[in-house]
């Protein structure tokens, strides 16, 4: 009798352990969320959707209709090839760090941008705030460049299934003063 009771006790402990580890493994699989990594395509670029100048050069991610994104713990990289209509595409890579500190990209005098990036706690929403500096032709004399500043906010929302990214953008120029808002949707290509 004592042996049967010990065997039964051992079987109960063993069965409890098997069930416990199976439940733990299942919970880990359930916590896996989609992320921004992958190749993404859209019918139009983020910039063109708002029909406002908020990019500074060929190769800017705002001009791209295809992006290859790699997400890391503290940042993501976006590789693109883009250009203005009628010009040769330029390949570039931009690193967006989630620390909220200001980063800067310069492309010569009066051309570049400063930006900050924040990722939500659930890693499904990313907000990019940029100040873009451009030299644009003066309305009265096209050979004279005026400094134009454009303030851009992009809110990137990753769908729950990880198959699309919706970028809700708004921009305001210091020369024109009007706020424009628009939405661009990228679909996962791979």
C-alpha positions in Angstrom: 0.0 0.0 0.0 2.7 2.4 0.9 4.5 1.8 -2.4 1.3 2.4 -4.4 0.7 5.7 -2.5 4.3 6.8 -3.2 4.0 5.9 -6.9 0.7 7.8 -7.1 2.2 10.8 -5.3 5.2 10.8 -7.8 2.8 10.6 -10.8 0.8 13.5 -9.5 3.9 15.6 -9.1 5.2 14.6 -12.5 1.8 15.4 -14.1 1.6 18.7 -12.4 5.1 19.6 -13.6 4.2 18.7 -17.2 1.0 20.7 -17.1 2.9 23.7 -15.6 5.6 23.7 -18.2 3.0 23.3 -21.1 1.0 26.3 -19.8 4.2 28.4 -19.4 5.3 27.6 -23.0 1.8 28.6 -24.3 1.9 31.9 -22.4 5.2 32.8 -23.9 3.9 32.2 -27.4 0.8 34.3 -26.7 3.0 37.3 -25.7 4.8 37.5 -29.0 3.7 40.6 -30.8 4.3 41.7 -34.4 7.0 44.3 -34.9 8.0 46.8 -37.5 10.7 44.6 -39.1 10.2 43.6 -42.7 9.8 45.1 -46.2 6.9 47.5 -46.5 5.3 48.9 -49.7 2.8 51.7 -50.3 1.1 53.3 -53.4 2.5 56.7 -52.5 5.2 58.1 -50.2 4.5 59.6 -46.8 5.5 63.1 -48.2 3.4 63.0 -51.3 0.3 62.0 -49.4 0.3 65.4 -47.8 1.4 67.2 -50.9 3.7 69.4 -48.8 7.5 69.7 -48.9 8.7 67.9 -45.8 11.8 66.1 -47.1 15.1 67.6 -47.9 16.8 65.4 -50.4 16.6 62.3 -52.6 17.1 59.2 -50.5 14.8 60.6 -47.7 12.5 58.0 -46.2 9.6 60.5 -46.6 9.9 60.0 -50.4 10.1 56.2 -50.4 7.2 53.9 -51.4 9.3 50.9 -50.3 11.1 50.6 -46.9 13.1 47.8 -45.3 12.8 48.2 -41.6 14.8 46.3 -38.9 13.6 46.7 -35.4 16.0 46.4 -32.4 15.5 46.8 -28.7 16.3 50.6 -28.6 16.1 51.7 -32.2 15.1 50.7 -35.7 16.7 51.3 -39.0 14.9 52.2 -42.2 16.7 51.5 -45.5 15.2 53.1 -48.6 15.9 54.1 -52.2 14.0 57.2 -53.2 14.1 60.3 -55.4 12.2 63.3 -56.6 10.4 62.7 -59.9 12.8 62.7 -62.8 15.9 62.2 -60.8 18.1 59.1 -60.1 17.1 57.2 -56.9 19.4 57.5 -53.9 19.9 54.7 -51.4 20.0 55.7 -47.7 19.6 54.3 -44.2 18.1 56.2 -41.3 18.5 55.1 -37.6 15.6 56.1 -35.3 16.5 55.7 -31.7 13.6 55.5 -29.1 15.3 57.5 -26.4 13.5 60.8 -27.2 16.8 62.6 -27.7 17.2 64.8 -30.7 19.1 63.5 -33.7 20.2 65.5 -36.7 20.8 64.9 -40.4 22.6 67.6 -42.5 22.9 67.8 -46.2 24.6 71.1 -46.8 23.8 74.7 -45.9 20.2 75.3 -45.1 19.3 71.6 -45.7 18.6 69.0 -43.1 16.4 68.0 -40.2 16.3 67.4 -36.5 14.1 64.8 -35.1 13.1 62.8 -32.0 11.5 59.4 -31.8 9.4 57.7 -29.1 8.1 54.1 -29.0 5.0 53.2 -27.0 5.3 50.7 -24.2 3.4 48.0 -26.3 5.8 48.7 -29.3 2.9 49.1 -31.6 3.0 52.9 -32.0 6.0 55.1 -32.9 5.9 58.9 -32.9 8.5 60.9 -34.9 8.7 64.7 -34.5 10.9 66.5 -37.1 11.9 70.0 -37.8 13.0 70.2 -41.5 15.2 73.1 -42.7 15.0 73.8 -46.5 16.3 76.4 -48.8 13.5 77.3 -51.3 13.5 79.7 -54.2 12.1 83.1 -53.3 8.8 84.0 -54.9 10.2 87.3 -56.1 13.6 86.1 -57.2 14.1 82.4 -58.0 17.9 82.7 -57.7 17.6 83.7 -54.1 17.0 81.0 -51.5 14.7 81.6 -48.5 15.0 79.5 -45.3 11.8 77.4 -44.9 11.1 75.4 -41.7 8.6 72.6 -41.7 7.4 71.0 -38.5 6.3 67.4 -39.1 4.7 64.8 -36.8 4.4 61.2 -37.9 2.5 58.7 -35.8 3.2 55.1 -37.0 0.7 52.5 -36.0 1.5 48.8 -36.5 -1.6 46.7 -37.0 -2.2 43.9 -34.5 -1.6 41.2 -37.1 1.7 42.9 -38.2 0.6 43.2 -41.9 0.3 46.9 -42.2 1.7 50.2 -40.9 -0.5 53.3 -40.9 1.4 56.6 -40.8 -0.7 59.5 -39.7 1.2 62.6 -40.6 0.8 66.4 -40.2 3.0 69.2 -41.2 3.1 73.0 -40.9 5.5 75.3 -42.7 6.6 78.6 -41.3 6.2 80.2 -44.7 2.6 79.0 -45.4 1.3 78.5 -41.8 -1.4 76.0 -42.8 -1.4 72.6 -41.1 -1.9 69.7 -43.4 -2.7 66.2 -42.2 -2.8 62.9 -44.2 -2.5 59.2 -43.9 -0.3 56.7 -45.7 -0.6 52.9 -45.4 2.2 50.5 -46.0 1.6 46.8 -46.4 4.1 44.1 -45.5 5.7 42.7 -48.7 7.4 39.7 -47.0 
